[in-house]
Amino acid sequence: MLFTIGLVAVVLGLAYRFYINIYTYWERKGVPFEKPLPIFGNMKGIGSKLHFREINQRIYDKFKGKASFGGMYTFFRRTAMITDLDLIKQVMIKDFSYFQDRGTFNNTRDDPLTGHLFSLEGEEWRSMRHKLSPVFTSGKMKHMTEVIVDVGHRLGDAMAKEVKEAQKDDGNVEIKDLCARFTTDVIGSCAFGLECYSLQDPNAEFRQKGREIFTRRRYSQIVQAFMVSNPKLAKFFRMKALPDDITNFFLSTVQNTVDYRLKNGIKRNDFIDQLIQLRAEDQEAAKKGMGIDLSHGLTLEQMAAQAFVFFVAGFETSSSTMSFCLYELANNPDIQQRLREEIESVLGNVEGGELSYDSLAQMSYLDQVIAETLRKHPLLPHLIRECNREYKVPNTDIVLDKGVNVVIPVHNIHHDPEIYPAPEKFDPSRFEPEQVKDRHPMAYLPFGDGPRNCIGLRFGKIQSKIGIVSLIRRFKFSVSNRTEVPLIMSKKGFLLASENGIYLKVEAV
């Protein structure tokens, strides 16, 4: 009995010491902070009543203008939210060597698809980033543009079918799913060399799996939020991000595609081909004792992880950008008409009126429209960087310790009225060259910045632009009796998403 009481006392003592050590960190550092709750830190309500962007807004408003950063706790994680744009530039670019890693969840032992470029750290990340960069050169983008334009024609045909069927519902079309089917087909072709047929069949296998990645959770919302904010602890407990059947689907898809191409000598000049080439080069380098061998060569699991993140990042972010863009164009018919006129003007000077990589580059107003969409609706609420060694914050006496998270609140910066007056107004003129020049470079971060910015940003923008052009040329979008104004946003998940889809009235031009 005495032993049991003593053991309980020891456990409680250790728990109290842990609590004091963690939750007094910012106070001991002399950093202004928001008082945390046990276990939750400053994350109370996450995933149910509040989204990350809303919690961030509370912290941002509390410390902006009073300190270059404020202290908070994402569950047990000590987190510094930066509110000063100059310090953001310091962290993301000038002092990048201190903040190379994102500190995101990965557990390649139990969940192999989490070992992708987005979550890799240290030398593995540097090597993989270097190896994958050639996939996104101008030459590769031009080749992929041809494929995307072809899928864009099918998108227009699929929309025409939706419009015809929607006549019995006042022309209402749910556009988010249609955009996701378009980007699924694009990524399926560009990354895997596969025809997914999602535009023809909403229940095609690749579309179903893509939908399930974001709708089927392995754990509850609060556990998911814990994994996002405390990845190393989640890895210690051998947690997984994905349901096993989704992991098995992507592993087998990559395995079968690689085996078929090697056996039949097929080359398609796509992402899988690049991975096959990288595996061969890496295995050869490992034999000669040269370079980083990336865990005994580029394994099938590593190949599948890179293809997986290409698919997930490529189809979800671009489809959301397209649907938010169409929503804003429906609410701003004058902007929509100006964009349509630019598209017709540019393509009217092209033989056959066919969209191409070069003609797309001439559409400057389209570029502004997409930029303003990503300003108002950035898909990531914030960027995360992890301090990998002691870092003295410039112009202060404060030293951040190894393992401290740094959060850059993208959504809140994009909606700061001191940076973007009337931030809820959709105004593409914000991205006219002179206005961009006058703003701080860190005031716009939909793709991050510095060496760890989004590797596929050009691909994502091209894909979204081609989708928008393919639709605006053929259809007019307007607000309907089912359009939410303003949109009701989901509290679940990490990415920005509407709760109930996006319904618009769509008519042929």
C-alpha positions as CSV (number, residue, x, y, z in Angstrom):
1,M,0.0,0.0,0.0
2,L,2.8,2.4,1.0
3,F,4.6,1.5,-2.2
4,T,1.5,2.3,-4.3
5,I,1.0,5.6,-2.6
6,G,4.7,6.4,-3.1
7,L,4.6,5.5,-6.8
8,V,1.5,7.7,-7.3
9,A,3.3,10.6,-5.5
10,V,6.3,10.2,-7.7
11,V,4.2,10.1,-10.9
12,L,2.2,13.2,-9.8
13,G,5.5,14.9,-8.8
14,L,7.0,14.2,-12.3
15,A,3.8,15.3,-14.0
16,Y,3.8,18.6,-12.0
17,R,7.4,19.2,-12.8
18,F,6.8,18.5,-16.5
19,Y,3.8,20.9,-16.4
20,I,5.8,23.7,-14.7
21,N,8.8,23.2,-17.0
22,I,6.7,23.4,-20.2
23,Y,4.0,26.0,-19.3
24,T,6.3,28.5,-17.6
25,Y,8.8,28.6,-20.6
26,W,7.8,31.9,-22.0
27,E,7.4,33.5,-18.6
28,R,10.9,32.5,-17.7
29,K,12.2,33.9,-21.0
30,G,10.5,37.2,-20.4
31,V,8.4,36.9,-23.5
32,P,4.8,38.1,-23.6
33,F,2.5,35.1,-23.8
34,E,-1.1,34.0,-23.6
35,K,-1.8,32.0,-20.4
36,P,-2.2,28.3,-21.3
37,L,-4.5,25.6,-20.0
38,P,-3.1,22.2,-18.9
39,I,-2.7,19.7,-21.8
40,F,-4.5,22.0,-24.3
41,G,-2.1,24.9,-24.0
42,N,-3.8,27.6,-26.1
43,M,-5.6,25.1,-28.3
44,K,-8.9,24.8,-26.5
45,G,-11.8,24.3,-29.0
46,I,-9.6,23.3,-31.9
47,G,-11.3,21.2,-34.5
48,S,-14.8,21.7,-33.0
49,K,-15.5,25.3,-32.1
50,L,-12.4,26.9,-33.6
51,H,-10.1,26.5,-36.6
52,F,-6.3,27.2,-36.4
53,R,-6.8,30.5,-38.2
54,E,-9.2,31.7,-35.5
55,I,-6.9,30.7,-32.6
56,N,-4.0,32.4,-34.5
57,Q,-6.1,35.5,-34.9
58,R,-6.6,35.8,-31.2
59,I,-2.9,35.5,-30.5
60,Y,-2.0,37.8,-33.5
61,D,-4.3,40.6,-32.3
62,K,-2.9,40.3,-28.8
63,F,0.8,40.8,-29.7
64,K,1.0,42.5,-33.0
65,G,2.5,46.0,-32.6
66,K,3.5,45.2,-29.0
67,A,6.3,42.6,-29.7
68,S,8.0,41.1,-32.7
69,F,6.6,37.7,-31.5
70,G,4.4,36.3,-28.8
71,G,4.5,33.1,-26.8
72,M,1.9,30.4,-27.0
73,Y,1.5,26.6,-26.5
74,T,0.2,24.2,-29.0
75,F,-0.7,21.5,-26.5
76,F,2.7,20.7,-25.0
77,R,4.7,22.5,-27.8
78,R,6.4,25.8,-27.0
79,T,5.5,28.0,-29.9
80,A,6.6,31.5,-30.9
81,M,4.1,33.3,-33.2
82,I,5.9,36.0,-35.2
83,T,3.9,39.1,-35.9
84,D,6.8,41.3,-37.3
85,L,7.4,41.0,-41.1
86,D,11.1,41.7,-40.8
87,L,11.6,38.9,-38.3
88,I,9.6,36.6,-40.6
89,K,12.1,37.4,-43.4
90,Q,15.0,36.8,-41.0
91,V,13.6,33.3,-40.0
92,M,12.6,32.2,-43.5
93,I,15.5,33.5,-45.5
94,K,18.4,35.1,-43.8
95,D,18.7,32.7,-40.9
96,F,17.2,29.7,-42.7
97,S,19.9,27.4,-41.4
98,Y,18.4,27.7,-37.9
99,F,14.9,26.9,-39.1
100,Q,15.3,24.4,-41.9
101,D,12.8,21.9,-40.7
102,R,9.0,22.2,-40.6
103,G,8.7,20.0,-37.5
104,T,5.8,18.2,-39.1
105,F,4.7,14.7,-38.4
106,N,6.4,11.8,-40.1
107,N,6.7,8.2,-39.1
108,T,8.2,6.2,-41.9
109,R,8.5,3.1,-39.8
110,D,4.8,2.6,-39.4
111,D,3.3,5.1,-41.9
112,P,5.7,5.1,-45.0
113,L,3.7,7.7,-47.0
114,T,4.6,10.3,-44.4
115,G,8.2,10.3,-45.5
116,H,7.7,12.8,-48.2
117,L,9.5,16.1,-49.1
118,F,7.1,18.2,-47.1
119,S,8.0,16.4,-43.8
120,L,11.6,15.3,-44.4
121,E,14.3,17.0,-42.3
122,G,18.0,17.8,-42.4
123,E,20.2,16.3,-45.1
124,E,17.5,13.9,-46.3
125,W,15.3,17.0,-47.1
126,R,18.2,18.8,-48.8
127,S,19.0,15.8,-51.0
128,M,15.4,15.0,-51.9
129,R,14.7,18.7,-52.7
130,H,17.7,18.8,-55.0
131,K,16.7,15.6,-56.7
132,L,13.1,16.6,-57.3
133,S,13.8,20.2,-58.5
134,P,14.3,19.2,-62.1
135,V,10.7,17.9,-62.2
136,F,9.5,21.5,-62.1
137,T,11.7,23.3,-64.7
138,S,10.2,25.5,-67.4
139,G,10.7,22.7,-69.9
140,K,8.8,20.2,-67.8
141,M,6.1,22.8,-67.1
142,K,5.6,23.4,-70.8
143,H,5.2,19.6,-71.4
144,M,2.7,19.3,-68.5
145,T,0.7,22.3,-69.7
146,E,-0.2,20.4,-72.9
147,V,-1.6,17.6,-70.7
148,I,-3.5,20.0,-68.4
149,V,-5.1,21.9,-71.3
150,D,-6.4,18.6,-72.7
151,V,-7.9,17.8,-69.3
152,G,-9.3,21.3,-69.2
153,H,-11.3,20.6,-72.4
154,R,-12.9,17.6,-70.5
155,L,-13.5,19.9,-67.5
156,G,-15.6,22.2,-69.8
157,D,-17.5,19.2,-71.1
158,A,-18.2,17.9,-67.6
159,M,-19.4,21.4,-66.5
160,A,-21.8,21.5,-69.6
161,K,-23.2,18.2,-68.4
162,E,-23.6,19.5,-64.8
163,V,-25.3,22.7,-66.1
164,K,-27.8,20.7,-68.1
165,E,-28.7,18.5,-65.1
166,A,-28.8,21.6,-62.8
167,Q,-31.6,23.2,-64.8
168,K,-34.2,21.6,-62.6
169,D,-32.4,23.2,-59.6
170,D,-32.3,26.8,-60.8
171,G,-28.9,26.2,-62.4
172,N,-27.2,25.4,-59.1
173,V,-23.9,23.5,-59.4
174,E,-21.6,22.4,-56.6
175,I,-18.2,23.4,-58.0
176,K,-15.7,22.2,-55.4
177,D,-16.1,18.6,-56.2
178,L,-16.0,19.2,-60.0
179,C,-12.8,21.2,-59.6
180,A,-11.3,18.4,-57.5
181,R,-12.2,15.9,-60.2
182,F,-10.4,18.1,-62.7
183,T,-7.2,18.3,-60.6
184,T,-7.4,14.6,-59.7
185,D,-7.3,13.8,-63.5
186,V,-4.5,16.3,-64.0
187,I,-2.3,14.9,-61.2
188,G,-3.1,11.3,-62.1
189,S,-1.8,11.9,-65.6
190,C,1.2,14.2,-64.8
191,A,2.3,12.3,-61.7
192,F,1.3,8.7,-62.3
193,G,0.8,8.5,-66.0
194,L,-2.7,7.2,-65.4
195,E,-6.1,8.1,-66.8
196,C,-8.3,8.5,-63.7
197,Y,-11.6,9.4,-65.5
198,S,-12.8,11.4,-62.5
199,L,-14.5,14.0,-64.7
200,Q,-16.5,11.3,-66.4
201,D,-17.2,9.3,-63.2
202,P,-17.4,11.2,-59.9
203,N,-16.9,7.8,-58.1
204,A,-13.7,6.8,-60.0
205,E,-11.2,5.1,-57.7
206,F,-8.6,7.9,-57.6
207,R,-11.3,10.5,-56.8
208,Q,-12.7,8.3,-54.0
209,K,-9.2,7.9,-52.4
210,G,-8.5,11.6,-52.8
211,R,-11.7,12.5,-51.1
212,E,-11.1,10.0,-48.3
213,I,-7.7,11.4,-47.5
214,F,-9.5,14.5,-46.2
215,T,-12.8,13.1,-45.0
216,R,-11.8,9.8,-43.3
217,R,-9.8,10.4,-40.2
218,R,-7.8,7.7,-38.4
219,Y,-8.4,9.6,-35.1
220,S,-10.7,12.3,-33.7
221,Q,-10.2,16.0,-34.5
222,I,-8.5,16.7,-31.2
223,V,-6.0,13.8,-31.7
224,Q,-5.3,15.0,-35.3
225,A,-4.6,18.5,-34.0
226,F,-2.3,17.0,-31.4
227,M,-0.4,15.1,-34.1
228,V,0.0,18.3,-36.2
229,S,1.3,20.3,-33.3
230,N,3.3,17.6,-31.4
231,P,4.7,15.5,-34.2
232,K,7.7,14.0,-32.3
233,L,5.6,12.9,-29.4
234,A,3.1,11.4,-31.9
235,K,5.9,9.5,-33.6
236,F,7.2,8.3,-30.2
237,F,3.7,6.7,-29.6
238,R,4.0,5.2,-33.2
239,M,0.8,7.0,-34.4
240,K,-0.2,7.0,-38.0
241,A,-1.7,9.8,-40.1
242,L,-3.5,7.6,-42.7
243,P,-5.9,4.7,-42.7
244,D,-4.1,1.5,-43.8
245,D,-6.2,0.9,-46.9
246,I,-5.3,4.3,-48.3
247,T,-1.6,3.7,-47.7
248,N,-1.9,0.3,-49.3
249,F,-3.7,1.8,-52.4
250,F,-0.9,4.3,-53.1
251,L,1.9,1.9,-52.4
252,S,0.4,-0.7,-54.8
253,T,-0.3,1.9,-57.4
254,V,3.3,3.1,-57.5
255,Q,4.6,-0.5,-57.3
256,N,2.5,-1.6,-60.2
257,T,3.3,1.4,-62.3
258,V,7.0,1.2,-61.7
259,D,7.1,-2.6,-62.4
260,Y,5.1,-2.2,-65.6
261,R,7.3,0.5,-67.0
262,L,10.5,-1.2,-66.2
263,K,9.3,-4.5,-67.6
264,N,8.0,-2.9,-70.8
265,G,10.6,-0.1,-71.3
266,I,8.0,2.6,-71.1
267,K,8.9,6.3,-70.6
268,R,6.4,9.1,-70.2
269,N,8.6,11.9,-69.0
270,D,6.4,12.4,-65.9
271,F,6.9,12.4,-62.2
272,I,7.0,8.6,-61.8
273,D,9.7,8.5,-64.6
274,Q,11.7,11.0,-62.6
275,L,11.5,8.9,-59.5
276,I,12.6,5.8,-61.4
277,Q,15.6,7.7,-62.7
278,L,16.4,9.0,-59.2
279,R,16.2,5.5,-57.8
280,A,18.7,4.2,-60.4
281,E,21.1,7.1,-59.8
282,D,20.9,6.8,-56.0
283,Q,21.5,3.1,-56.0
284,E,24.5,3.6,-58.3
285,A,25.8,6.4,-56.0
286,A,25.4,4.2,-53.0
287,K,27.5,1.4,-54.6
288,K,30.3,3.9,-55.2
289,G,30.0,5.4,-51.7
290,M,29.0,8.8,-53.1
291,G,26.4,11.2,-51.9
292,I,23.5,10.5,-49.5
293,D,22.0,7.1,-50.0
294,L,18.6,8.1,-48.6
295,S,18.2,4.9,-46.5
296,H,19.8,2.4,-48.8
297,G,18.7,4.0,-52.0
298,L,15.4,5.5,-53.0
299,T,13.1,2.8,-51.8
300,L,9.6,2.0,-53.2
301,E,8.2,3.5,-50.0
302,Q,10.1,6.7,-50.6
303,M,9.0,6.9,-54.2
304,A,5.4,6.3,-53.2
305,A,5.6,9.0,-50.5
306,Q,6.8,11.6,-53.0
307,A,4.1,10.6,-55.5
308,F,1.6,10.7,-52.7
309,V,2.4,14.3,-51.6
310,F,2.5,15.4,-55.3
311,F,-1.1,14.0,-55.6
312,V,-2.5,15.3,-52.3
313,A,-0.9,18.8,-52.5
314,G,-1.6,19.1,-56.2
315,F,-5.2,18.1,-56.3
316,E,-6.5,19.6,-53.1
317,T,-4.8,23.0,-53.0
318,S,-5.4,23.7,-56.7
319,S,-9.1,22.6,-56.7
320,S,-9.7,24.7,-53.6
321,T,-8.0,27.7,-55.2
322,M,-10.2,27.3,-58.3
323,S,-13.4,27.0,-56.4
324,F,-12.7,30.0,-54.1
325,C,-11.8,31.9,-57.3
326,L,-15.0,31.1,-59.0
327,Y,-16.9,32.0,-55.9
328,E,-15.3,35.4,-55.8
329,L,-15.9,35.9,-59.5
330,A,-19.6,35.0,-59.1
331,N,-19.8,37.7,-56.3
332,N,-18.0,40.2,-58.5
333,P,-19.4,40.0,-62.0
334,D,-17.5,43.1,-63.2
335,I,-14.2,41.4,-62.4
336,Q,-15.4,38.2,-64.0
337,Q,-16.3,40.0,-67.2
338,R,-12.9,41.8,-67.3
339,L,-11.1,38.5,-66.9
340,R,-13.2,36.9,-69.7
341,E,-12.4,39.8,-72.0
342,E,-8.6,39.4,-71.3
343,I,-8.8,35.6,-72.0
344,E,-10.6,36.2,-75.3
345,S,-8.3,39.0,-76.3
346,V,-5.1,36.9,-75.7
347,L,-6.5,33.7,-77.3
348,G,-8.0,35.6,-80.2
349,N,-4.4,36.3,-81.3
350,V,-3.4,32.7,-81.1
351,E,-3.8,30.4,-84.1
352,G,-6.7,28.1,-83.4
353,G,-7.4,29.9,-80.1
354,E,-5.7,27.2,-78.2
355,L,-4.4,27.8,-74.7
356,S,-0.7,27.2,-74.2
357,Y,2.1,27.8,-71.7
358,D,3.1,31.0,-73.6
359,S,-0.4,32.4,-74.0
360,L,-1.1,31.7,-70.3
361,A,1.9,33.9,-69.4
362,Q,0.3,36.8,-71.3
363,M,-2.8,36.9,-69.0
364,S,-1.6,39.4,-66.4
365,Y,-5.1,40.1,-65.0
366,L,-5.6,36.3,-64.5
367,D,-2.4,36.3,-62.5
368,Q,-3.8,39.1,-60.3
369,V,-7.1,37.3,-59.9
370,I,-5.4,34.1,-58.8
371,A,-3.0,36.1,-56.5
372,E,-5.9,37.9,-54.8
373,T,-7.8,34.5,-54.4
374,L,-4.7,33.1,-52.6
375,R,-4.5,36.3,-50.5
376,K,-8.0,36.1,-49.3
377,H,-8.2,32.3,-49.1
378,P,-4.7,31.0,-48.3
379,L,-5.0,27.2,-48.1
380,L,-2.5,27.0,-45.2
381,P,-3.5,29.0,-42.1
382,H,0.1,29.2,-41.0
383,L,3.6,28.1,-41.8
384,I,5.7,26.2,-39.2
385,R,9.4,26.1,-38.7
386,E,11.3,24.3,-36.0
387,C,14.4,25.9,-34.3
388,N,17.2,23.4,-34.7
389,R,19.7,25.1,-32.3
390,E,19.8,28.0,-30.0
391,Y,18.8,31.2,-31.8
392,K,19.2,34.8,-30.5
393,V,16.3,36.8,-31.8
394,P,17.6,39.9,-33.6
395,N,17.4,43.2,-31.6
396,T,16.5,41.4,-28.4
397,D,18.2,39.5,-25.6
398,I,15.9,36.5,-26.0
399,V,17.3,33.1,-27.1
400,L,15.0,30.5,-28.5
401,D,15.9,27.0,-27.5
402,K,16.3,24.0,-29.8
403,G,12.9,22.4,-30.5
404,V,10.8,25.5,-30.2
405,N,8.2,25.9,-32.9
406,V,7.9,29.1,-34.9
407,V,4.6,29.9,-36.5
408,I,4.1,32.4,-39.3
409,P,0.3,33.3,-39.3
410,V,-0.3,33.6,-43.1
411,H,-4.1,33.9,-42.9
412,N,-3.9,36.6,-40.3
413,I,-1.2,38.6,-42.2
414,H,-3.3,38.3,-45.4
415,H,-6.3,39.7,-43.5
416,D,-4.5,42.5,-41.7
417,P,-6.3,45.8,-42.5
418,E,-3.0,47.7,-42.0
419,I,-1.4,45.7,-44.8
420,Y,-4.5,45.1,-47.0
421,P,-7.2,47.8,-46.5
422,A,-10.8,46.3,-46.4
423,P,-9.3,42.8,-46.3
424,E,-12.6,41.0,-46.9
425,K,-13.0,42.8,-50.3
426,F,-11.9,40.9,-53.3
427,D,-9.7,43.3,-55.2
428,P,-7.2,42.0,-57.8
429,S,-5.8,45.5,-58.2
430,R,-3.8,44.8,-55.0
431,F,-1.5,42.8,-57.2
432,E,-0.7,45.4,-59.8
433,P,3.1,45.7,-60.0
434,E,3.3,49.1,-58.2
435,Q,1.2,47.9,-55.3
436,V,3.2,44.7,-54.9
437,K,6.5,46.7,-55.0
438,D,5.3,49.0,-52.2
439,R,4.4,46.1,-49.9
440,H,6.7,44.2,-47.6
441,P,7.8,40.9,-49.4
442,M,6.6,38.9,-46.4
443,A,3.1,40.3,-46.5
444,Y,2.1,37.6,-49.1
445,L,3.0,34.0,-48.3
446,P,0.5,31.5,-49.9
447,F,3.5,29.3,-51.0
448,G,5.9,30.2,-48.2
449,D,9.2,31.7,-49.0
450,G,13.0,31.0,-48.8
451,P,14.7,27.7,-49.6
452,R,11.8,25.7,-48.2
453,N,9.0,27.3,-50.2
454,C,6.5,25.2,-52.1
455,I,8.5,23.3,-54.8
456,G,5.4,22.9,-56.9
457,L,4.1,26.5,-56.8
458,R,4.5,27.0,-60.6
459,F,2.7,23.8,-61.3
460,G,-0.1,24.6,-58.9
461,K,-0.7,28.1,-60.4
462,I,-0.6,26.8,-64.0
463,Q,-3.1,24.0,-63.1
464,S,-5.5,26.5,-61.4
465,K,-5.2,29.0,-64.2
466,I,-5.9,26.5,-67.0
467,G,-8.9,25.3,-65.0
468,I,-10.3,28.8,-64.6
469,V,-9.7,29.7,-68.3
470,S,-11.4,26.5,-69.4
471,L,-14.5,27.4,-67.5
472,I,-14.7,31.2,-67.8
473,R,-14.4,30.9,-71.6
474,R,-17.6,28.8,-71.8
475,F,-19.6,29.7,-68.7
476,K,-20.9,32.6,-66.6
477,F,-20.9,32.2,-62.8
478,S,-23.3,34.0,-60.5
479,V,-24.7,33.9,-57.0
480,S,-27.7,31.6,-56.6
481,N,-30.3,30.9,-53.9
482,R,-28.0,28.3,-52.5
483,T,-24.8,30.4,-52.4
484,E,-23.5,31.1,-48.9
485,V,-22.6,34.8,-48.5
486,P,-20.3,34.8,-46.7
487,L,-19.1,31.3,-46.9
488,I,-19.4,29.1,-43.8
489,M,-15.9,27.7,-43.2
490,S,-15.1,24.3,-41.7
491,K,-13.5,24.1,-38.3
492,K,-12.1,20.6,-39.1
493,G,-8.8,19.8,-40.6
494,F,-5.8,22.0,-41.2
495,L,-6.4,23.4,-44.7
496,L,-8.9,26.2,-45.4
497,A,-12.2,24.6,-46.6
498,S,-15.9,25.5,-46.9
499,E,-18.2,23.5,-44.6
500,N,-21.0,22.9,-47.1
501,G,-19.3,22.9,-50.5
502,I,-19.7,25.9,-52.9
503,Y,-22.9,26.3,-54.9
504,L,-23.1,28.7,-57.8
505,K,-25.5,29.4,-60.6
506,V,-23.8,28.4,-63.9
507,E,-24.9,29.3,-67.4
508,A,-23.4,28.8,-70.8
509,V,-21.9,32.1,-72.2
